[in-house]
Amino acid sequence: MAQPLPDDTSLLDELKEVRRAGLVRLRGRALPALESAAQAVNPAAARTPGAAVEALLRRAVSDLDAGTLRTAAEYTLGLAQGTLDWPASSRRARAASVYGVSVERFRKEQEVRVLEQVAEHIVRLVSRQTGRPGAEEGEWSVGTHRSVRVLAGPRQVTLTVHVHPVDLLRDVDVVVAPANVHLALPEPFKASVAASLRRAAAVRGVTGDVLDDPVHDELRKWAARQGTAGRAVLPGTVVATGAGALAGQGVRRIYHAAIAVPRAGTNDYDVLPADVTRAASRALALLAEEHDSYAPPLRSVCFPLLGSGRGGLPYRVSLGAVWAAVEAELARGAQWDVHFVVRTPEAAAVVERLPA
């Protein structure tokens, strides 16, 4: 009888043990989930379990998206060149520097997500090798909306997932839009979330000509009032504007989350998961501040997978960063109606797997 796939929780616990001990100090340690996964991927692994676990980790980490996630995983587990025998504290410090955060913040936030990603990729490797389902993202069922039940602390809450362009949202009070730290909106003809919202919020004449560009204008006025015109705000800053013509669809506010830092000399951006979490947390705080200023009060908020476009964050990393803030708020008893909007079934499947 085929052995069951190793589960994420067991793998995560053992990956934490590998992080603490280091690959060169694993002899005699019980790592049944990792050794079982290594044997499933390579049946000859039983003869050299320690080497097989290392080979499994290298393969799983190499499958991670190139960039901060993969680099941090390599340092965390001692897979980067020359780090095999580094003590755990040195590996953690170097991994924290990849994200530009303190060691303590990395330990509490990014490190857990890094190891979760490695665990997921190990399960996917085993699934592909054995031909058994369990790791690949499922297909999104027919329809553009789905309710997902998920625990937030002791409470069970319902999230709504929309699978369609953001400008088709209806009757959601607040939409969170990704922005760069200069709060410079993309041109309306672009395909990004921010461009789509700017385009949908524009006031047009009977011929379709743009008569007013209210979101752009409000952001410029905010920058002038704050004295930030022409310079960047801190990553994680959130600025509220009206929704312009989107008010006709029941959207009342747009919260612009400054998470994307332009990379000098390129058209690319850098986005840190920690900044996504900070922005999501600030957006929820702003929602609480504005709640009673509207009639009826603001109650619902919709997040895209912030940073997963030009920012380059994998869907799971973006979702984890947003959910860290949302879960903390809901666990404290907040009664917000939380939505996610995505463009593809693949992204929707990632959100749908959040309860797991």
C-alpha positions in Angstrom: 0.0 0.0 0.0 1.3 3.4 -0.9 2.3 5.6 2.0 0.3 8.8 2.4 1.8 12.1 1.3 3.7 13.9 4.1 1.6 16.7 5.4 2.7 20.3 5.5 2.6 20.6 9.3 4.9 17.6 9.9 7.3 18.9 7.3 7.3 22.4 8.7 8.1 21.1 12.2 11.0 19.1 10.8 12.2 22.0 8.7 12.4 24.1 11.8 14.6 21.4 13.4 16.9 21.5 10.3 17.1 25.2 10.6 18.1 25.0 14.3 20.6 22.1 13.9 22.0 22.8 10.5 22.5 20.1 7.8 25.9 19.0 9.1 24.3 18.1 12.5 21.4 16.0 11.5 22.9 12.6 12.3 20.8 10.7 14.8 17.9 13.2 14.6 14.4 11.8 13.9 13.1 13.4 10.7 10.5 10.8 9.5 8.5 13.2 7.3 11.5 14.5 5.4 13.1 11.1 5.1 9.8 9.6 3.8 9.5 12.5 1.3 13.2 12.0 0.2 12.6 8.3 -0.3 9.4 9.0 -2.3 11.3 11.4 -4.6 14.3 9.1 -4.8 13.7 5.4 -3.9 17.4 4.8 -3.4 17.4 7.5 -0.6 16.9 5.0 2.2 20.6 4.0 2.0 21.8 7.6 2.8 18.9 9.4 4.6 21.0 12.5 5.6 22.3 13.1 2.1 18.9 12.4 0.7 17.2 15.0 2.9 19.8 17.6 1.8 19.2 16.7 -1.8 15.5 17.0 -1.3 15.8 20.4 0.3 18.1 21.7 -2.5 15.6 20.5 -5.1 12.6 22.0 -3.3 14.3 25.4 -2.7 15.5 25.5 -6.3 11.8 25.4 -7.3 11.0 28.5 -5.4 10.6 31.8 -7.3 14.0 33.4 -7.8 14.6 36.4 -5.7 14.3 37.2 -2.0 12.2 34.1 -1.2 14.7 31.6 -2.6 17.7 33.4 -1.3 16.3 33.6 2.2 15.5 29.9 2.1 19.0 29.1 1.0 20.5 31.0 3.9 17.9 29.8 6.4 18.6 26.1 5.7 22.4 26.5 5.1 22.1 25.7 1.4 23.8 28.9 0.1 27.5 28.4 -0.9 29.7 28.3 2.1 26.9 28.3 4.8 26.5 24.6 5.4 28.3 24.7 8.8 27.2 28.2 9.8 25.4 28.4 13.2 21.7 29.0 13.2 22.0 32.6 14.4 24.3 33.5 11.6 22.1 32.0 9.0 19.1 33.7 10.4 20.8 37.1 10.4 21.9 36.7 6.8 18.4 35.7 5.7 16.9 38.7 7.6 19.3 41.0 5.7 17.8 39.7 2.4 14.5 41.2 3.4 16.0 44.2 5.0 14.4 43.6 8.4 15.6 43.0 11.9 16.4 39.4 13.0 13.5 39.4 15.4 11.0 40.5 12.8 12.3 38.0 10.4 12.0 35.3 13.0 8.4 36.2 13.7 7.2 36.9 10.1 9.2 36.0 7.1 11.0 32.9 8.4 7.8 31.0 9.0 6.5 31.9 5.5 9.8 30.9 3.9 9.7 27.4 5.6 6.0 27.0 4.7 6.9 27.6 1.1 9.7 25.0 1.2 7.2 22.5 2.8 4.7 23.1 0.1 7.2 22.5 -2.6 8.3 19.3 -1.0 4.8 18.0 -1.1 4.5 19.0 -4.7 7.7 17.2 -5.5 6.4 14.0 -3.9 3.0 14.4 -5.6 4.6 14.7 -9.1 7.0 11.8 -8.5 4.4 9.4 -7.1 1.5 10.5 -9.4 -0.7 11.1 -6.4 -2.8 14.2 -6.0 -2.4 16.5 -3.1 0.0 19.4 -3.9 -1.0 20.9 -7.2 -3.4 23.7 -7.2 -7.0 22.6 -7.9 -9.1 24.0 -10.6 -11.5 26.8 -9.7 -15.1 25.7 -9.9 -17.4 27.4 -12.4 -18.4 30.9 -11.4 -16.7 34.2 -10.5 -17.5 34.2 -6.8 -16.8 31.8 -4.0 -17.2 31.9 -0.2 -14.3 30.4 1.8 -14.6 29.6 5.5 -11.4 30.1 7.5 -10.3 30.4 11.1 -9.1 33.7 12.4 -7.9 33.0 15.9 -10.8 31.3 17.7 -13.4 32.6 15.2 -14.6 31.1 11.9 -15.1 33.8 9.3 -16.3 33.9 5.7 -14.2 35.4 3.0 -15.5 36.2 -0.5 -13.2 35.5 -3.5 -13.9 37.3 -6.8 -12.4 35.9 -10.0 -12.7 38.8 -12.4 -11.1 42.2 -13.2 -11.1 44.6 -10.3 -13.1 47.2 -12.1 -16.1 44.8 -12.1 -16.4 44.8 -8.4 -19.9 45.8 -7.1 -21.1 46.8 -3.7 -17.8 46.6 -1.8 -17.2 49.7 0.3 -13.4 49.9 0.1 -10.9 48.5 -2.5 -7.2 48.4 -1.6 -5.1 49.3 -4.6 -1.3 48.6 -4.9 0.8 51.7 -5.5 4.4 52.7 -5.8 6.0 54.8 -3.0 5.8 57.9 -5.2 2.0 57.4 -5.4 2.3 57.9 -9.1 -0.6 56.2 -10.8 0.1 54.2 -14.0 -1.5 55.4 -17.2 -5.1 54.4 -17.6 -4.5 52.2 -20.6 -2.2 49.8 -18.5 -3.5 46.5 -17.3 -2.6 46.7 -13.6 -5.0 46.9 -10.7 -4.1 50.5 -10.1 -4.6 51.5 -13.7 -7.9 49.6 -13.9 -9.3 51.4 -10.9 -8.1 54.8 -12.2 -9.8 54.1 -15.5 -13.0 52.9 -13.9 -13.1 55.9 -11.6 -12.7 58.5 -14.3 -15.7 60.6 -15.1 -16.6 60.5 -18.8 -18.8 62.5 -21.2 -21.4 61.0 -23.5 -18.7 60.3 -26.2 -16.4 58.5 -23.7 -13.9 61.3 -23.3 -12.5 61.7 -19.8 -13.9 64.8 -18.2 -12.3 64.3 -14.7 -9.6 62.0 -13.3 -10.5 62.2 -9.6 -8.3 59.5 -8.2 -5.2 61.0 -9.8 -6.1 64.5 -8.7 -6.9 63.5 -5.1 -3.5 61.7 -4.7 -1.7 64.8 -6.0 -3.6 67.0 -3.5 -2.8 64.6 -0.7 0.9 64.7 -1.6 0.9 68.5 -1.7 -0.8 68.8 1.7 1.7 66.3 3.3 4.7 68.0 1.6 5.7 64.8 -0.1 5.2 65.9 -3.7 8.2 64.8 -5.8 9.6 62.4 -3.2 8.7 58.9 -1.9 6.6 58.0 1.1 7.6 55.2 3.4 6.6 51.7 2.2 3.4 50.6 3.9 1.9 54.1 3.7 -1.9 54.0 2.8 -3.7 57.0 1.3 -7.5 57.1 1.0 -9.3 58.7 -1.9 -12.8 58.7 -3.2 -13.9 56.2 -5.8 -15.1 58.6 -8.5 -17.4 57.0 -11.0 -17.0 53.6 -9.2 -19.5 55.0 -6.7 -22.1 54.0 -9.2 -21.1 50.4 -8.6 -21.3 50.7 -4.9 -17.5 51.2 -4.3 -17.1 54.2 -2.0 -13.4 54.4 -1.2 -10.0 53.4 -2.7 -7.1 52.9 -0.3 -3.8 53.2 -2.1 -1.2 51.0 -0.5 2.4 52.2 -1.2 4.3 48.9 -1.4 6.3 49.0 -4.6 9.8 50.6 -4.5 11.1 51.4 -8.1 14.4 49.8 -8.9 16.8 52.4 -10.2 17.5 52.3 -13.9 14.8 49.8 -14.7 11.1 49.5 -15.1 10.9 47.0 -12.3 9.9 47.2 -8.6 10.9 45.6 -5.4 8.1 44.5 -3.0 8.8 43.1 0.5 6.2 40.9 2.1 6.7 42.8 5.4 5.6 46.0 3.6 2.5 44.3 2.2 1.6 43.2 5.8 2.2 46.7 7.1 0.1 48.2 4.3 -2.8 45.7 4.8 -2.7 46.4 8.6 -2.8 50.2 7.9 -5.7 49.8 5.5 -7.7 48.0 8.1 -6.9 50.7 10.7 -7.9 53.4 8.2 -11.2 51.5 7.6 -11.9 51.6 11.3 -11.1 55.4 11.4 -13.5 56.1 8.5 -16.1 53.6 9.5 -18.6 56.0 11.1 -18.0 58.9 8.7 -20.2 57.4 6.1 -23.9 56.5 6.0 -24.3 53.6 6.0 -21.0 52.9 7.8 -18.1 51.4 5.8 -18.0 47.6 6.4 -16.6 45.7 3.5 -13.0 45.7 2.1 -11.5 44.0 -0.9 -7.8 43.1 -1.3 -6.0 42.1 -4.5 -2.9 39.9 -4.0 -0.7 42.9 -3.4 2.7 42.7 -5.0 2.0 39.6 -7.1 2.0 41.6 -10.4 5.1 43.7 -11.3 6.2 43.3 -7.7 7.0 39.6 -8.5 5.7 38.1 -5.2 4.3 34.5 -5.7 0.6 34.3 -5.0 1.1 32.3 -1.8 3.6 34.8 -0.5 1.4 37.8 -1.2 -1.7 36.1 0.3 0.3 35.1 3.4 1.5 38.7 3.9 -2.0 40.2 3.5 -3.6 37.4 5.6 -1.2 38.0 8.5 -2.8 41.5 8.9 -6.3 40.5 8.2 -6.3 37.5 10.5 -4.8 39.5 13.4 -7.6 42.1 13.0 -10.5 39.5 12.7 -9.1 37.5 15.6 -9.5 40.5 17.8 -13.2 40.6 17.0 -13.4 43.0 14.1 -16.5 42.5 12.0 -15.2 43.5 8.6 -16.6 41.8 5.5 -13.3 40.8 3.8 -13.0 40.1 0.0 -10.2 39.1 -2.3 -10.2 39.9 -6.0 -7.9 37.9 -8.4 -7.7 37.6 -12.2 -6.9 33.9 -12.7 -8.2 30.5 -11.5 -4.7 29.7 -10.3 -4.6 32.7 -7.9 -8.2 31.9 -6.8 -7.2 28.3 -5.9 -4.4 29.7 -3.7 -6.9 31.8 -1.8 -9.3 28.9 -1.6 -6.7 26.7 0.0 -6.2 29.3 2.8 -8.2 27.1 5.4 -5.5 24.4 5.0 
